[in-house]
Amino acid sequence: MASDQPRYKDPTQPLETRVEDLLSRMTLDEKIAQLGCLWSTALVPDGVFDADAVAAKMPHGIGQITRIGASTGLRPAESAALMNAIQEVALTRTRLGIPVIVHEESVGGFCHRDATVFPQALGLAATWDAALLEQVAGVIREQMLAVGARLALAPVLDVARDPRWGRVEETYGEDPVLAGTMGTAYVRGLQTDDLRRGVAATGKHFLGYAMSEGGRNWGPVQLGPRELREVYAEPFAAAIRDAGLAAIMNSYASVDGLPCAGSAAILTDLLRGELGFNGVVVADYWSIPQLLEFHRVAAHPGEAARLALSAGLDVELPALQFYGEPLKREIEAGRLPLEVLDTAVRRVLRLKFQLGLFEQPYVEAEAAGRVFQTPDQRALARRAVAESVVLLANDGVLPLGPQLKRVAVIGPGADDVRLLQGDYHYPAHLESIYLAPKPTGDGWQGGDTLTPHAGGAFAPGPYYTPHITPLAGLRAALGADVEVVYAKGCDVLGDDRSGFAEAVAAAQTADVAVVVVAGKSGLHRPVTVGEANDAMDLDLTGVQNELVAALAATGTPLVVVVLSGRVHTLERIAPHANALLYLFPPGEEGGHGLADVLTGRVAPSGRLPVTLPRKVGQVPIYAGHRAGGDRAMFFGDYSDGPPTPLFPFGHGLSYTSFAYEQLQVSSATTRDPITISLLVRNTGQRAGEEVVQLYLRDCVASVARPDRILAGFARVALEPGEASTVTFTVHPSRLAFFDPQMRFVVEPGSLWIGVGASSADIRLETTVELGGERVEYQQRAIVATQVAVERQPLLV
């Protein structure tokens, strides 16, 4: 390498040397530009890429480019070519040639045309299969890499305990350990152990976002410091310590009056100081302006920018607005030290070096499409759907038997590809562009418009990959010998009952009726659930309950499938169902995966990642409540009903049965790992997979502790008669909590241990004495529970 070559361009130099060398060469304008972003569609205003015009929009470079895939209808090769063209301007038309990062959405699959549409995050959580989720994230990584997108705005690590909140479907559920385990698997699959061949993951939304007042999006959050850390910070802590999470996105909400986007206590003291995060913090879209317009903690744009950057929010998304001229004025006036800016720029540059963008800024555009919609990817999507199906109740009608001659498939969710989508699936997510009112002026948000519009060749749809509805899936699975008749019955919304008669007639002449009631996820209304679509009523919408009741009156056995991103109260339909199943938005292979379970090709193994309440008045209701949270004093119940849920966290049935035997627990101390083992045996006539769940309880503690803490889980596949030994190794740091002095400690004393099929179905239990002295740990150093499954010889 030539001696006059800048050290930051020399890949043999240490990372920090390259960062500091580049930083030392940058002007104030170039530094500020790295903290900002440009909409991809703003670079093609007339559907034509003009390098001169793009260079004029980023004379000092730019940090990121917003959503090529999630803002347009470009196919992979076209998307990659646009990325390359933008990258070329950044590299050759700016003084320092700093590459850009393209960020995209990827909650339930890469939000891009032709990308694999996997189940929504809550459906992936219902699999309780971390290895599967790592494979799913691997496909997302492969597809993002192909088009040059290197920052994913996922996973959503919010702990969701209020089902009124519209974004519950984007999360991994109500439990911090389940969410942390699944989130960690996602990050590992996306980032790999070397970011040069990976995609940076973004954990969101820090912090407490899902527990807002009234379940309302952006609503204020009132959480004490102990609950905030032990529950809501724990999934983020897990992804940081166990997977090296590269990026964090702030919550829109305020916590105890502190807006997260402008709180150093949250983004620096807690996130970096306590949890050990050393990556980049990016703003949720427009959250810096909301310090001025929504939270009212800043009087002008410069003050909002200064608050956010000082708090530790490094990058403004989706566009350079408050971190542009307003931030520059604050620095030039001496109200914000240059060192604060430099700290944020260092983090951005470090990530770009870690991603290898200086060495490999371009992708092979012509080859991009080869890793989209492959048979293996669709097979993985189908498997993910099948594993996500939760069988809530079954009187024996399932699996559908070979004796069937006529099956009725009924309901608004039976044959509508749109209802297979979650709110962050492509194309449902892009409805906020192609169905919203057309903008005026420069194309930025106005009215109901959430994102800049793209026209011409960039128009975003709607475009679907091949999607399999429940009707199509059942027809394929049942074959030509079974007559399958279809009637919609009603819509998801509205009070039109004109389709009831046809649906009843179809059911009356069938051996069994599969009824698919549904919700509609999305951002652009009318929808029933999704971001900014919170709900007061958790019942099924429209006249769907009435449809189920009318079909039940025929006497035909009913298999009711709830296809929805909303956590519904099902008390009105459960008594009518001979079998009841939950299917969170499943994506493109939804019909095949569901049919696999209904016909018995795959045994149901999904488990609820959330609690299903009886009525909305029980909310919030969840398994990890603190001592006394399971009842109402004096009488133990409500005046108008029981305090128990309709179906508990972790619940899910199989087509076979499992016996739990031989619980053994090693000696336990506050410093040494505890070994808990048991034998699980398939005592039924079919193969199946059991999800073995380990729960713990600190019987007496210096603060009120949860009645049940999920400490670990294992999926165990067994043939009839087979058995496996499941061994959990629990480090005492997993038992730690914040004491009255906010020290993270493990205390000696009695420890209850329960193992079972759900939080309410404990099959084996014991109480042991945790010996030793009081020990202080750190949340950033919790050791995850280790699980081993050993197949035992088959008894003859």
Secondary structure, DSSP 8 states (H G I E B T S, - for coil): --TTS-GGG-TTS-HHHHHHHHHHH--HHHHHHTT-EEEGGGG-TTS---HHHHHHH-TT--SEEE-SGGGS---HHHHHHHHHHHHHHHHHSSSS----EEEE--TTS--STT------HHHHHHTT-HHHHHHHHHHHHHHHHHHTEEEE---B------TTSTTGGGS--S-HHHHHHHHHHHHHHHHTT-GGGS-EEEEEEETTTTSBGGG-TT--B---HHHIIIIISHHHHHHHHHH---EEEE-SSEETTEEGGG-HIIIIIIIIIIT---SEEE--TTHHHHHHHTS---SSHHHHHHHHHHHT--B--SSSSTTTHHHHHHHHTTSS-HHHHHHHHHHHHHHHHHTTTTT-----GGGGGGGSS-HHHHHHHHHHHHHH-EEEEESS--S--TT--EEEEESTTSS-GGGG--TTSTTGGGHHHHTS----TTS---TT--S----GGG-----------HHHHHHHHH-TTSEEEEE--S-SSS---TTHHHHHHHHHTSSEEEEEEE--B-SSSS-SBSTT---S--S-STTHHHHHHHHHTT---EEEEEE-SS----TTTGGG-SEEEEE----TTHHHHHHHHHTTSS------SS-B-SSGGG-S--TT-BTTTTS-TTTSSBTTB-SS-SB-TT----SS-EEEEEEEE--EESSS-EEEEEEEEE-SSS-EEEEEEEEEEESS-SS--BS-EEEEEEEEEE-TT-EEEEEEEE-GGGG-EE-TT--EEE--EEEEEEEEEETTEEEEEEEEEEES--EE--GGG----EEEEEE-----
